[in-house]
Amino acid sequence: MTDPAVKVSGVWKVFGPRADEAMAAIKAEGLTKPEVLERFGCVVGVQDASFEVPRGEIFCIMGLSGSGKSTLVRHVNRLIEPTAGTIELLGQNVNDMSPGELRQVRAQTIGMVFQHMALMPHRSVRDNVAYPLEIRKVTKSKRWAISDHALSLVDLVGYEDRLPRELSGGMQQRVGIARALASDPEILLMDEPFSALDPLIRLQLQDQFKALVAQLQKTTLFITHDLDEAIRIGHRIAIMKDGIIVQIGTPEEIVANPADDYVREFVQGISKLKLVKAHTIMQPLEKFNGSLEGAPRADEGADLDQLIDISVDSDLPVVITESGRDVGVVTKPRLLRGIQGGKE
């Protein structure tokens, strides 16, 4: 088993001049966030965050404004120093890196895309994408070739010589993604890159980005305040509240089994029909006592929408199979509870 691309272990961030003193009191006395603010005048931005991201995974960190999601992701490339805890990238401890090593990691290992790309208005699209390579003193012919290839990945062939103002918002955002890809980083940090775009353009870019990341096998930490976006893009999702990671799971796990009322409020408006699979709601075969003679069958990966279609044509439960073997049963009550999601 390979090491994770990103490993965050027990990370805390306390803002304020007495941060170290506050951190010591937190560990010794278990102070809450309000108590830290009252006693030390410090703000706890991230509380004991831990997670691992395997290579090639899109890991979404989702939460409302002020939840700590952007603060957390900025620890990964040490734009913010942790008050406590460690961050490892590709097996290397970021905390221990020298300034020179950190600059190299930021230039070659990590690509970062923000909501506002700050493209240089006087430079062409090609030159904007090639700028990080120019800083590294890559020859002009090589950096232009790399830039043109990156632009082809985001479907901007033919726009190389345009200025940013001549492009739509969605196209400018794709220029930003191309700039991040130009250095061929192993890890992408995406901080709400599509949140300022119109809904239709946003959906298109989400699909393009997910396909691109799958093609290039880029490990991605994707920050968003939109659960729909997290579900659409992420292999797994971490939901944050007040600096705490409340739940980590696949989109299906979070929608089907929310950890608490906070998560349940988020997922209540999410359609589960294409998301929740038969293996999640089925009853193990050995625990079912009724007759299954003539019952229809469905694969364990069938979603709720497919199960509904099958159930409409039969009064019997649906037998769930795995690799051709019967493993479980979905009765109509279980199907209805699955549609409701997370409700006992």
C-alpha positions in Angstrom: 0.0 0.0 0.0 1.4 3.4 -1.0 1.7 6.3 1.3 -1.1 8.9 1.1 -0.3 12.0 -1.0 -1.5 14.2 1.8 -1.6 13.4 5.5 -2.9 15.9 8.0 -2.5 14.8 11.7 -3.9 16.7 14.7 -3.6 20.1 13.2 -4.7 23.1 15.2 -4.6 26.8 14.3 -5.0 29.4 17.0 -4.9 33.0 15.9 -3.7 35.7 18.3 -0.6 36.9 20.2 -1.1 34.4 23.0 -1.7 31.4 20.7 1.0 29.2 22.2 -0.3 29.9 25.7 -3.9 29.2 24.6 -2.8 26.0 22.9 -1.2 24.8 26.1 -4.4 25.5 28.0 -6.5 23.7 25.4 -4.4 20.6 25.8 -4.3 20.8 29.6 -7.8 21.9 30.3 -9.8 21.0 27.2 -11.0 24.6 26.7 -13.7 25.3 24.2 -13.5 27.9 21.4 -15.5 30.5 23.3 -13.4 29.9 26.5 -10.2 30.4 24.5 -11.5 33.7 23.1 -12.6 34.9 26.6 -9.4 33.9 28.4 -6.7 34.6 25.8 -8.3 36.8 23.2 -7.4 34.2 20.6 -9.5 32.6 17.8 -9.4 28.9 17.2 -9.6 28.5 13.4 -8.9 24.8 13.1 -9.4 22.2 15.8 -7.5 18.9 15.8 -8.0 18.2 12.1 -6.8 14.8 10.8 -7.3 13.1 7.4 -5.4 11.3 4.7 -5.8 11.7 0.9 -4.7 8.8 -1.3 -3.0 9.6 -4.6 -5.4 10.5 -7.4 -8.4 11.2 -5.1 -10.5 14.4 -5.1 -11.0 15.2 -1.5 -13.6 17.9 -0.9 -13.5 20.1 2.2 -17.0 21.6 2.6 -18.4 24.1 5.1 -20.1 27.4 5.5 -18.2 30.7 5.7 -16.0 30.8 8.8 -16.0 27.0 9.2 -12.2 26.8 8.8 -12.0 25.1 5.4 -9.8 27.6 3.7 -7.6 28.0 6.8 -7.1 24.3 6.9 -6.1 23.9 3.2 -3.6 26.7 3.5 -1.7 24.6 6.0 -1.0 22.0 3.3 1.5 24.3 1.5 2.3 26.2 4.7 0.8 29.5 3.7 -0.4 29.3 7.3 1.8 27.8 10.0 0.0 25.3 12.3 -0.1 26.0 16.0 0.1 22.2 16.5 0.0 19.1 14.4 1.8 17.9 11.3 1.3 17.9 7.5 3.0 15.4 5.2 3.1 15.6 1.4 4.2 12.5 -0.4 5.8 11.3 2.8 7.7 14.5 3.6 6.9 16.5 6.7 6.1 20.1 5.5 6.6 21.5 9.0 10.3 20.6 8.9 11.0 22.0 5.4 13.5 24.9 5.0 12.4 28.0 3.1 14.2 26.8 0.0 12.6 23.4 0.2 9.2 24.9 0.7 9.6 27.2 -2.3 10.5 24.1 -4.4 7.4 22.2 -3.2 5.2 25.2 -3.9 6.7 25.6 -7.4 6.8 21.9 -8.5 4.7 19.7 -6.2 1.6 21.8 -5.5 -0.6 23.8 -7.9 -3.2 26.2 -6.3 -6.3 27.7 -7.9 -8.3 30.4 -6.1 -11.8 31.8 -6.6 -10.2 35.0 -8.1 -7.4 34.1 -10.4 -5.7 37.5 -10.5 -4.6 37.0 -14.1 -2.2 39.6 -15.3 -4.2 41.8 -17.6 -1.3 43.0 -19.8 -0.1 39.4 -20.6 -1.6 37.0 -23.1 -3.3 33.9 -22.0 -0.2 31.9 -23.0 2.0 34.1 -21.0 -0.2 34.0 -18.0 -0.1 30.2 -18.0 3.6 30.2 -18.6 4.5 32.7 -15.9 5.3 30.2 -13.1 7.8 28.5 -15.6 9.2 31.9 -16.4 10.0 32.5 -12.7 11.9 29.1 -12.7 13.9 30.4 -15.8 12.5 27.8 -18.2 13.4 28.7 -21.7 10.8 30.6 -23.7 10.3 27.9 -26.3 9.8 25.2 -23.7 7.5 27.2 -21.4 5.3 28.2 -24.4 5.1 24.6 -25.5 4.1 23.5 -22.0 1.6 26.4 -21.8 0.0 25.5 -25.1 -0.4 21.9 -23.9 -2.0 23.0 -20.6 -4.4 25.2 -22.5 -5.3 22.2 -24.8 -6.2 20.2 -21.6 -8.8 22.9 -20.6 -10.2 23.3 -24.2 -8.7 26.8 -24.8 -6.9 26.1 -28.1 -7.1 29.2 -30.3 -7.2 31.6 -27.3 -3.4 31.6 -26.6 -2.8 35.2 -27.8 -5.9 36.7 -26.3 -5.8 39.0 -23.3 -7.8 37.9 -20.1 -10.4 40.7 -20.6 -11.4 39.1 -23.9 -12.4 35.9 -22.2 -15.6 35.0 -20.3 -15.4 34.3 -16.5 -15.5 30.6 -17.1 -12.7 30.8 -19.6 -10.6 32.9 -17.3 -11.1 30.3 -14.6 -9.9 27.6 -17.0 -6.8 29.7 -17.7 -6.2 29.6 -13.9 -6.5 25.8 -13.9 -4.1 25.6 -16.9 -1.6 27.8 -15.0 -1.8 25.4 -12.1 -1.3 22.4 -14.3 1.7 23.9 -16.3 4.2 22.9 -13.6 2.8 19.4 -13.7 2.1 19.3 -9.9 1.2 16.1 -8.1 -1.2 17.9 -5.8 -3.8 20.5 -6.6 -5.3 22.8 -4.0 -8.6 24.4 -5.2 -10.2 27.1 -3.1 -13.8 27.7 -4.3 -12.6 28.1 -7.9 -16.1 28.0 -9.4 -18.2 29.8 -6.8 -18.3 33.1 -8.7 -19.5 31.6 -11.9 -23.0 31.3 -13.4 -24.7 28.0 -12.5 -24.6 26.5 -16.0 -21.0 27.4 -16.6 -20.2 26.1 -13.1 -21.7 22.7 -13.9 -19.8 22.5 -17.1 -16.5 23.3 -15.4 -17.2 20.9 -12.6 -17.6 18.1 -15.2 -14.6 19.1 -17.2 -12.4 19.4 -14.1 -13.4 16.0 -12.7 -12.7 14.4 -16.1 -9.4 16.2 -16.3 -8.2 15.2 -12.8 -9.2 11.6 -13.6 -7.2 11.7 -16.8 -4.1 13.2 -15.2 -4.5 11.4 -11.8 -4.0 14.6 -9.8 -4.5 14.4 -6.1 -6.9 17.3 -5.3 -8.1 19.1 -2.2 -11.2 21.0 -3.3 -12.7 23.7 -1.0 -16.4 24.5 -1.4 -19.3 25.8 0.6 -21.7 24.0 -1.8 -22.6 20.4 -0.9 -24.1 19.8 -4.4 -20.7 20.7 -5.8 -18.8 18.5 -3.3 -21.1 15.6 -4.1 -20.7 16.1 -7.9 -16.9 16.3 -7.7 -15.6 14.6 -4.7 -14.6 11.0 -4.1 -14.8 11.8 -0.4 -16.1 14.8 1.5 -15.0 16.3 4.8 -17.7 18.6 6.4 -16.4 21.3 8.7 -18.2 23.4 11.4 -16.5 25.9 13.7 -13.0 24.6 12.8 -13.9 21.0 13.5 -14.2 18.2 10.9 -17.7 16.8 11.7 -17.8 13.9 9.2 -15.6 12.4 6.5 -17.1 10.0 4.0 -18.1 9.3 0.4 -21.0 11.3 -0.9 -23.2 8.2 -0.5 -22.1 7.7 3.1 -22.8 11.3 4.1 -26.2 11.5 2.4 -27.3 8.1 3.6 -25.9 8.3 7.2 -25.3 11.9 8.3 -23.3 12.1 11.5 -25.4 14.7 13.3 -28.2 17.2 12.9 -25.8 19.8 11.3 -24.9 17.4 8.5 -28.5 16.2 8.3 -29.6 19.8 7.5 -27.1 20.0 4.7 -28.2 16.8 3.0 -31.9 17.0 3.4 -32.3 18.8 0.1 -30.0 16.5 -1.8 -31.6 14.0 -4.2 -30.6 10.5 -3.3 -32.0 8.7 -6.3 -28.8 8.5 -8.3 -26.4 8.6 -5.3 -27.4 5.9 -2.8 -26.7 2.3 -3.9 -28.4 -1.0 -3.1 -25.6 -2.2 -0.9 -26.1 0.7 1.4 -29.8 0.0 2.2 -30.1 -3.8 1.7 -30.8 -6.2 4.5 -28.3 -9.1 4.7 -29.8 -12.2 3.0 -29.4 -14.4 6.1 -31.6 -12.0 8.2 -34.5 -12.1 5.8 -37.2 -14.6 6.7 -39.8 -14.2 3.9 -40.2 -16.0 0.6 -38.0 -14.8 -2.3 -39.5 -17.1 -4.9 -39.8 -15.2 -8.2 -38.3 -12.1 -6.7 -36.5 -9.7 -9.1 -32.8 -9.2 -8.8 -30.5 -6.2 -9.0 -26.7 -5.6 -8.7 -25.3 -4.2 -5.5 -24.4 -1.1 -7.4 -27.9 -0.3 -8.6 -29.1 3.1 -7.4 -32.4 4.0 -5.8 -33.8 5.2 -9.1 -33.2 1.8 -10.7 -34.6 0.0 -7.6 -37.7 2.0 -7.8 -38.2 1.0 -11.5 -37.8 -2.7 -10.5 -40.1 -2.4 -7.5 -42.9 -0.8 -9.5 -43.3 -4.0 -11.5 -43.2 -6.4 -8.5 -44.8 -6.8 -5.1 -41.8 -8.9 -4.0 -38.6 -7.6 -2.4 -35.6 -7.1 -4.7 -32.8 -9.6 -4.2 -29.3 -7.9 -4.4 -26.4 -9.7 -6.0 -22.7 -9.3 -5.9 -20.7 -11.0 -8.7 -23.7 -13.2 -9.4 -24.2 -14.3 -5.8 -27.3 -13.3 -3.7 -26.1 -11.2 -0.8 -29.1 -9.1 0.4 -32.7 -8.0 0.1 -34.3 -4.6 -0.4 -37.9 -4.5 0.8 -40.2 -1.7 0.0 -40.0 -0.2 3.5 -36.2 -0.2 3.2 -36.4 1.4 -0.2 -38.6 4.2 1.1 -36.3 4.8 4.1 -33.4 4.9 1.6 -35.2 7.6 -0.4 -35.8 9.6 2.8 -32.1 9.2 3.8 -30.7 9.3 7.3 -34.1 9.0 9.0 -34.7 6.3 11.5 
